[in-house]
C-alpha cells in the first residue's frame, strides 16, 4: 500500500488501524455511537482454550450479551453485525452457540439477514459422532436500510453459457456476467497446519472469510471492528480493501502477532489465500495419497452406504 498507516493503541475516528490490548469493553466504551459499519468477530466458544476460562453457560451468555449490547450502541444505522461461532461442548453434548445467542440479538432489536454456514474439510476426527465440519456466521442488521454490495463478492457461474430458451429474452445469456450470488453455504478452507496463513493461534479464521463480509457490507473508508481480535484477521481484511479496522485482544502474544501481521498487510507483504482460488482437490492434482494402500475391508455385516452389489441396478423395477 502506498499510504502510510500507523497502528494506534486507542480508538480515534481519524485513525486507520487500532489494536487495543485489553478487554474489548474498554475499547468499545471509547467508540462513539453509530461509528462502526461492520462488527465481525469469532468470540471464545467457552470450551476451555488457553485464552478463555470455561464458565457455566449462563455466565458465558451474560458476558457475551454485555459485549453485544455495547456493539449495538456503536453500530451505524446501516451497519451489520456478524458473529461467527461453533459449538459449546458440555459433557459430550454439543450446544450450537448461534441458537442460544440468537435471543440476545433479537431482544436488542436486531434483524437476522442470514445464517451462513461456513463449511471446511479438516478438523478433529470423532469416533462417537460425526466429525464437525462447519461453523455458522449469524448476520444481523440494525435497520431494514442496510449496506449490502453483492457484485464484489459474486462467484463464478455454474453454467455461464446458459441462455433463455423462450420469452422476450430468448437467445440471450441468462446469467449475470459478473457471476452468481455465493449463497449462504460457503466452502472456504480453515486455517490448519499447511495453510499459508497459519500462526500459533489455535482458532484462527481465514482472511478470505472476512473479506467477503467486508466487501459486501461496507464501503471504502468505513470502520470494521472486531471485539475478539485474535491474530488481527478482521483488521487485515479491512485494510486490504480501503476500510478502517479496530479490535481488542487480551493475550499479549496475540496482540504482538496481530500487529506484525497488520503491518505486513499495510506493506503488502502478508501472504494470504486468494478469495478466488478454488478449494484444493488432491485427486485432480494426481496425488498418490488419494490411492488407498489397503484392500477393501468389511468391518460390519451392516450394508455400507453406496456399497456396490453384484447385479444391483439401483432401481426397484429394473
PyMOL commands that set and color helices and strands:
alter all, ss='L'
color gray80, all
select helices_A, chain A and resi 24-28+57-74+97-107+151-153+207-217+233-240+252-267+288-290
alter helices_A, ss='H'
color red, helices_A
select strands_A, chain A and resi 7-8+17-21+36-41+75-85+87-90+93-96+111-119+134-141+185-187+223-226+244-249
alter strands_A, ss='S'
color yellow, strands_A
deselect
rebuild
show_as cartoon
